[in-house]
Amino acid sequence: MSVFNQANLKLRIILACMAVIAGVLSFFSKPIGLGFLLSEGLAVLIYENNVRYWNRVVDGGSAHRGTGIFHFMINYGLMAGIMILAVYVPWLNIFACALGLSSMKLALVIQELAGI
C-alpha cells in the first residue's frame, strides 16, 4: 500500500515525526540532520517505487524467473549512490544516511508494533 494513500495516514505521521527529528538534529549538527533527511526522502521514494512495481507485476501476472533484477539494481544503486555521496560530501554524515535509509522500515515496524 502506498504511503500517499489515504489509508496510510498514520504511517505519514510517523514519517513526518522522523522528518521533524531530522530538522531538530540539523540545528545541532548540519551533516547529521541533512544526511538523515535526504536519505529518509530517498527511502520513501524507493518504497513507493517498490509498491508500484510489484502491484504492476501482480496485476499483470508477468512474473518470471528474472522479474525484478533490473528494478532492484536501480534501487540498490540509489542506496549506494547516497552512501557514496555521504563519503565524499562534507555536509552529509554517512551514519545518518544509513539510518535514514532504514527509516521507512522503522516506520513500518513502529506502525505494526503500536497497533495503529
Secondary structure, DSSP 4 states (H G I P E B T S, - for coil): --TTSGGGHHHHHHHHHHHHHHHHHHHH-HHHHHHHHHHHHHHHHHHHHHHHHHHHHHHHT---TTTTHHHHHHHHHHHHHHHHHHHH-TTS-HHHHHHHHTHHHHHHHHHHHHT-
